[in-house]
Amino acid sequence: MPTSEKIDKVEELTAAMSNAKAIYLADFTGLDVAKVTGLRNKLREAEVGYQVVKNRLAKRAAAEAGISGMDEHLIGPTAIAFTNEDPIAPAKILQDFADEDDTFSIKTGFMDGRVLSPDEIKALAKLPSREELLGKVLGSVQSPMYGLAGVLNGLLRNLVGVVAAIEEKQKTGDAE
């Protein structure tokens, strides 16, 4: 019989999963408290929720949130990371942590209505951040304008030089 605590936990997880732009499942077996605390702090700074969940409750919450395909990954110790902001940030943080510590592994992820494999999450983690991409786009847009401004500036400089040469020639021609 479900207790009120379990019902509340399922409702909380369902709400978090329903509103999340991305969800990541990880196996934290073998991590000590200090490492988990460090990981939690990094995730908190990026506004990413992270909690250890009971698989049975997570399966029920995923079903209620309309997320399918994650049940097979909800085996063994499971931590869930979810974000309502940048969906790439948790992938970067979790993958960096997994690269540093062999005992930590990313099981799967869920984004844009589909389940992600660990390899797809690695690829996401290698993508530049949103700010970097916006900077590159802005640079690409500004580059032709700077080029055009440089060409026009060069033409005006040449025109001024020609006018100055004609003026100088006329002055020397009048002096003779």
C-alpha positions in Angstrom: 0.0 0.0 0.0 1.5 3.4 -1.0 2.3 5.8 1.8 1.6 9.5 1.6 5.3 10.1 1.4 5.7 7.9 -1.7 2.6 9.5 -3.3 4.1 13.0 -2.7 7.5 11.9 -4.0 5.9 10.5 -7.2 3.9 13.7 -7.7 7.1 15.8 -7.2 9.0 13.6 -9.6 6.1 13.7 -12.2 6.0 17.5 -12.0 9.8 17.8 -12.4 9.9 15.4 -15.3 6.9 17.0 -17.0 8.5 20.5 -16.9 12.1 19.4 -17.6 13.7 20.3 -20.9 16.1 17.4 -20.3 16.4 14.5 -17.9 19.6 12.4 -17.3 19.9 9.2 -15.3 23.2 8.2 -13.8 24.7 5.4 -11.7 26.6 6.7 -8.8 27.8 3.4 -7.3 31.1 3.7 -5.6 31.2 7.5 -5.1 32.0 8.9 -1.7 30.0 11.7 -0.1 32.6 14.4 -0.9 32.5 13.6 -4.6 28.7 13.5 -4.7 28.5 16.8 -2.8 30.9 18.4 -5.3 28.8 17.1 -8.2 25.6 18.4 -6.6 27.2 21.8 -6.1 28.2 22.1 -9.8 24.8 21.0 -10.9 23.1 23.5 -8.4 25.2 26.3 -9.9 23.9 25.5 -13.3 20.3 25.4 -12.0 20.1 21.6 -12.4 18.1 19.5 -10.0 19.8 16.3 -8.9 18.4 13.6 -6.6 18.7 9.9 -5.8 15.4 8.2 -6.6 13.9 4.8 -6.0 13.5 3.1 -9.3 9.9 2.0 -8.7 8.9 5.5 -7.9 10.8 7.0 -10.9 9.1 4.5 -13.2 5.7 5.5 -12.0 6.5 9.2 -12.2 7.9 8.8 -15.8 4.7 6.9 -16.8 2.5 9.7 -15.3 4.7 12.3 -17.1 4.2 10.5 -20.4 7.9 9.5 -20.8 8.5 6.0 -22.1 11.6 4.1 -22.9 13.5 4.8 -19.6 12.2 1.9 -17.6 15.0 -0.4 -18.8 17.6 2.0 -17.4 15.9 2.3 -14.0 17.9 -0.6 -12.5 20.4 -0.4 -9.6 21.4 2.8 -7.9 19.9 5.7 -9.9 20.3 9.4 -9.6 18.3 11.8 -11.8 19.3 15.2 -13.0 16.8 17.4 -14.7 16.8 21.0 -15.9 14.2 23.6 -16.9 16.9 25.8 -18.4 19.8 24.8 -20.7 19.4 21.1 -21.6 23.1 20.8 -22.6 24.5 22.1 -19.2 23.7 18.9 -17.2 25.2 16.7 -20.0 28.4 18.7 -19.9 28.7 18.6 -16.1 27.8 14.9 -15.8 30.1 13.9 -18.7 33.0 15.8 -17.2 32.4 14.2 -13.9 32.2 10.7 -15.5 35.5 11.4 -17.3 37.1 12.3 -14.0 35.7 9.4 -12.0 35.4 5.9 -13.6 32.9 4.7 -10.9 30.3 7.3 -12.1 28.4 6.5 -15.4 25.5 8.1 -17.3 22.8 5.6 -18.0 20.6 7.5 -20.3 18.9 10.8 -21.0 15.6 12.1 -22.3 15.2 15.2 -24.4 12.8 16.5 -27.0 10.6 13.4 -26.6 13.3 10.8 -27.2 15.6 8.6 -25.1 19.3 9.4 -25.5 22.1 6.8 -25.4 25.3 7.5 -23.4 27.1 8.1 -26.7 24.6 10.7 -27.7 25.0 12.4 -24.3 28.8 12.5 -24.9 28.2 14.2 -28.2 25.9 16.7 -26.6 28.5 17.4 -23.9 31.0 18.3 -26.6 28.7 21.0 -28.1 29.5 24.6 -27.4 27.3 26.4 -24.8 24.4 28.5 -25.9 26.4 31.7 -25.2 29.3 30.5 -27.3 26.9 29.6 -30.2 25.2 33.0 -30.0 28.7 34.7 -30.0 29.7 32.8 -33.1 26.4 33.7 -34.9 26.8 37.3 -34.0 30.4 37.3 -35.2 29.3 35.7 -38.5 26.7 38.3 -39.0 29.0 41.2 -38.1 31.9 40.0 -40.2 30.5 40.9 -43.7 29.5 44.3 -42.3 33.1 45.0 -41.1 34.4 43.9 -44.5 32.0 46.2 -46.3 32.9 49.1 -44.0 36.6 48.4 -44.6 36.2 48.4 -48.4 34.1 51.6 -48.3 36.7 53.3 -46.0 39.5 52.2 -48.4 37.6 53.7 -51.4 37.0 57.0 -49.6 40.7 57.1 -48.6 41.7 56.5 -52.3 39.3 59.2 -53.5 40.7 61.7 -51.0 44.2 60.8 -52.2 43.3 61.3 -55.8 41.6 64.7 -55.1 44.6 65.8 -53.1 47.0 64.8 -56.0 44.8 66.7 -58.5 44.8 69.7 -56.2 48.6 69.5 -55.8 49.1 69.2 -59.6 46.9 72.2 -60.2 48.8 74.3 -57.6 52.2 73.3 -59.2 50.7 74.0 -62.7 49.5 77.4 -61.7 52.9 78.2 -60.1 54.7 77.6 -63.4 
